[in-house]
Amino acid sequence: MPQYKMTKKETAERSAFKKENRGRTASGREAPKKGMRQQEAPGKERSAKGSVSGRGRRGEVPRSQAPVRGTEREAKHNLCPAASKCGGCQWINKGYEEQLEMKSMKFRRLMEPYCRPEPIIPMESPNHYRNKVHAAFGEDRKHNAISGIYEEKSHRIVPVDRCLIENRKADEIIVSIRELLKSFKIRPYDEDTGRGLLRHVLVRVGHATGQIMVVLVLGYPVMPSKNNFVKALLKLHPEITTMVINVNDKDTSMILGEREQVIYGKGYIEDELCGMTFRISPKSFYQVNPVQTGKLYGKAMEYAGLTGKETVLDAYCGTGTIGMIASRQAGKVLGVELNKDAVRDAVSNGKRNGISNIRFYQADAGEFLLELAAAGEKLDVLFMDPPRSGSSEAFLNAAAKIGPKRIVYISCNPDTLVEDLRILKKKGYGVERAVAVDMFPYTDAIEAVVALSL
């Protein structure tokens, strides 16, 4: 990978970043004074993500060399041999401090027309943070089963056993499943011929609870000796709490199909975030970095400035995480989401946490806002967490029509964020505060929270 060269403007911004964060460690804490010992960082990895398949996020890192902390020395001397093909960890050859500087500079440039962002929020231990791990299955030329990630911009599988950014236990389970295939006479699916059974494996891990879900994505609904397969896998990994068969018999780039069958446990796991418990099903959206998600949502609540009287809407609510967290400080909360599976989980999550001031609706968020406006309803605060493509102009027009006093925009793509901010600015909204959160170390992705008001 070619060495990155900074422009004069970026060099000046880098100096500004260093000055702004002088005296702080990569974790964002104050550096220890001379003569004091650095305390052990909390949140260390314990020993003990239907989505579209495409760019990889996995790379094999020898276990003996896997870094524990994200220092520059470790990042440069533990390069992943699969990184050039996988394409997931674009910045694996950069030290963590350099990654933070580059992300901070990019976000600052994008936000220049609106406000000066707060310092980026880093991750204290930026390794093995992904609690959702996907592996594609196939065969090599000798018909041996392989598992890994699709090579960037292709459907060629890059064999991977371990990855710097994925949950270790999830990786171990995937390897065990691959090794069991031969004894159970199960062949991986061949996209060219349509033969074979196992297409993908999806593993989701509850960061706080330790619960583990394994999803076997099959090309057709019949799995030979499935009960014995479950027993064999549980013998190797008794910590697995549920297993689900998902059937994807279509010629598609989607990982998950429509049909599911629970073959062990409840068919879902639970995790704890910001003091609440959330149900996670195979197709549910749930942030893949729970450590940073807590910081992200904490900033969102801070920016919302709730006093206990507000009517709040959580648009694109997914399984209801943001709305439920906001419900503790708001008068009434509405959540709207188009995905029916996510809405089902959101309703269950509300009941599980005993929340009485929140209601969830399955609908298009923009249309829902227009219906509220037509009915004469009022909103005080709007939380919006759209996909990477950003929000639609129809939604932003609907939001402006109902006119909440405050909008808290959570973005996973600052480039589309600024496009939406440009539209909202024309409709009378001004940006008050903004901050970037490093949710995906070793990649160029940036998550952000922005507060707007009329």
C-alpha positions, -999 to 999 in steps of 0.1 A, spaced: 0 0 0 15 34 -10 26 58 17 0 85 24 13 120 18 -4 149 34 -11 183 18 0 215 34 -35 221 47 -37 186 62 -2 191 78 -16 223 94 -47 205 106 -26 177 120 -6 202 140 -39 217 153 -51 182 162 -20 175 182 -22 208 200 -59 203 208 -52 168 222 -18 175 238 -15 157 271 -39 129 262 -34 93 254 -49 75 224 -78 66 247 -87 102 252 -77 102 289 -53 126 304 -18 112 302 -3 101 335 20 127 352 56 119 356 63 93 382 27 79 381 18 45 366 -6 42 338 -38 25 350 -51 -6 331 -76 6 306 -112 -6 313 -132 -25 287 -106 -50 277 -116 -78 255 -129 -108 275 -112 -141 269 -141 -159 269 -240 -83 115 -296 -99 66 -269 -77 52 -253 -74 18 -222 -95 12 -194 -77 -3 -163 -60 10 -144 -81 35 -137 -72 71 -116 -102 80 -78 -108 78 -58 -136 93 -35 -125 121 -13 -151 137 -25 -156 173 10 -152 187 13 -119 171 -22 -104 176 -17 -70 193 -35 -63 226 -33 -25 223 -34 -3 192 0 14 195 18 25 163 46 -1 169 21 -29 171 0 -19 141 31 -16 119 47 -49 130 15 -70 129 3 -65 93 -24 -89 81 -14 -111 52 -50 -111 39 -54 -73 41 -45 -66 5 -72 -89 -8 -98 -85 19 -100 -47 17 -117 -43 50 -89 -29 71 -77 -1 48 -56 14 75 -40 -17 91 -5 -4 82 -11 29 102 -6 34 139 -38 42 159 -27 78 166 -23 84 129 -57 69 122 -73 92 147 -55 123 133 -66 115 97 -102 109 107 -103 140 128 -89 161 99 -114 147 74 -143 154 97 -131 188 106 -128 197 69 -163 185 62 -178 204 91 -160 237 84 -191 254 69 -212 245 100 -192 244 132 -159 234 148 -162 197 159 -153 185 194 -122 162 196 -127 128 181 -137 101 206 -112 72 203 -114 36 214 -92 25 243 -85 -10 230 -92 -9 193 -89 -47 185 -114 -75 182 -143 -51 185 -167 -66 160 -195 -86 178 -210 -96 144 -189 -119 122 -198 -133 88 -179 -160 69 -186 -171 33 -180 -209 27 -168 -226 -4 -142 -251 -17 -107 -249 -30 -95 -267 -62 -91 -299 -42 -126 -297 -29 -115 -289 6 -139 -267 25 -127 -231 30 -142 -202 49 -134 -165 49 -144 -133 33 -150 -123 -2 -121 -106 -19 -129 -69 -24 -152 -63 -54 -155 -100 -61 -170 -133 -49 -137 -151 -46 -132 -163 -10 -101 -152 9 -94 -180 35 -93 -165 70 -91 -181 104 -85 -151 127 -90 -114 123 -76 -84 141 -110 -66 144 -134 -95 149 -145 -112 181 -120 -140 188 -146 -165 200 -167 -160 169 -137 -167 147 -130 -199 166 -166 -211 162 -165 -205 124 -133 -226 121 -149 -254 142 -179 -254 119 -156 -257 88 -138 -286 104 -170 -305 112 -183 -304 76 -163 -334 63 -174 -357 91 -210 -348 85 -206 -351 47 -218 -315 43 -204 -296 12 -201 -259 10 -224 -242 -16 -210 -235 -51 -224 -203 -65 -216 -214 -101 -232 -248 -101 -258 -242 -73 -247 -274 -56 -237 -278 -20 -254 -268 12 -236 -244 35 -234 -208 20 -225 -186 50 -221 -186 88 -231 -156 108 -220 -154 145 -233 -126 168 -219 -122 203 -235 -103 232 -206 -81 245 -220 -77 281 -240 -109 284 -216 -133 266 -245 -149 248 -237 -163 213 -259 -169 183 -248 -190 153 -267 -187 121 -261 -214 94 -272 -201 60 -281 -230 37 -288 -232 0 -319 -255 7 -339 -262 39 -329 -298 46 -297 -303 67 -287 -339 72 -281 -350 109 -287 -314 121 -293 -326 157 -260 -344 158 -243 -315 142 -257 -292 169 -244 -316 196 -210 -318 181 -206 -280 178 -219 -275 214 -194 -300 226 -166 -279 212 -183 -246 222 -208 -250 250 -210 -212 254 -232 -211 223 -267 -201 234 -287 -205 202 -285 -218 167 -306 -209 137 -309 -223 102 -315 -196 76 -325 -207 41 -312 -186 12 -321 -205 -20 -320 -175 -43 -292 -163 -67 -286 -131 -47 -258 -111 -31 -278 -110 2 -264 -131 29 -297 -140 47 -328 -154 31 -364 -151 44 -370 -185 60 -356 -194 94 -357 -224 117 -345 -224 153 -326 -256 160 -312 -248 194 -321 -223 221 -345 -193 217 -335 -181 183 -322 -148 196 -296 -134 220 -297 -105 244 -271 -78 251 -269 -49 275 -262 -14 264 -265 19 284 -282 1 312 -308 -16 291 -313 -51 277 -318 -56 239 -330 -86 220 -310 -94 189 -323 -117 161 -304 -129 131 -317 -100 109 -318 -73 136 -297 -42 132 -274 -38 162 -242 -18 163 -212 -40 158 -189 -21 183 -208 -21 216 -180 -3 235 -180 27 212 -218 26 208 -222 34 244 -201 65 239 -219 74 207 -254 72 223 -242 90 254 -232 120 232 -266 118 213 -284 121 247 -262 149 258 -269 168 225 -307 162 228 -308 180 261 -339 162 273 -357 174 305 -384 148 309 -412 166 291 -403 163 254 -421 143 227 -393 124 209 -392 105 176 -365 79 169 -365 76 131 -348 46 115 -351 31 150 -340 -5 142 -344 -25 174 -352 7 194 -319 13 211 -318 51 208 -355 56 216 -354 34 246 -324 51 260 -340 85 254 -373 73 271 -357 76 305 -353 114 300 -383 122 278 -421 125 282 -431 103 252 -411 85 226 -421 72 192 -400 48 171 -405 42 134 -388 15 113 -395 -2 80 -380 -36 88 -407 -57 104 -382 -80 122 -365 -50 138 -399 -36 149 -408 -70 164 -375 -69 184 -381 -33 194 -415 -40 208 -400 -70 227 -372 -48 240 -396 -22 253 -415 -48 272 -383 -65 285 -371 -32 300 -405 -22 314 -408 10 293 -443 24 292 -437 57 274 -426 44 241 -444 30 210 -430 15 179 -444 17 143 -436 -2 112 -436 24 84 -415 45 61 -401 73 83 -408 101 59 -444 91 54 -448 86 91 -436 122 98 -461 136 72 -489 117 89 -480 132 122 -479 167 107 -513 161 90 -527 150 124 -514 182 141 -489 164 162 -459 182 176 -423 169 180 -397 184 203 -367 163 194 -360 141 164 -333 115 165 -323 103 130 -298 75 123 -301 68 85 -281 43 64 -248 51 48 -266 66 18 -280 93 41 -315 104 45 -339 111 16 -349 146 6 -385 135 11 -378 126 48 -359 159 54 -388 178 38 -412 159 61 -390 167 91 -390 204 83 -428 203 79 -434 190 115 -405 212 127 -389 197 158 -370 222 178 -339 200 179 -326 173 156 -299 149 167 -283 134 136 -263 102 140 -243 94 109 -222 64 97 -211 84 66 -200 120 70 -200 126 33 -238 120 30 -242 137 64 -230 171 50 -253 168 21 -283 164 45 -270 193 66 -270 215 35 -307 208 30 -316 212 67 -297 245 68 -319 258 39 -349 249 60 -338 270 90 -317 246 111 -283 256 124 -256 232 135 -247 237 172 -223 209 180 -206 179 163 -183 151 172 -167 121 154 -166 87 171 -141 61 161 -164 31 158 -143 12 133 -105 13 140 -82 2 112 -108 13 86 -114 47 71 -150 48 84 -162 76 107 -193 77 129 -206 111 140 -232 129 161 -245 164 151 -269 186 170 -291 210 151 -318 234 162 -342 259 148 
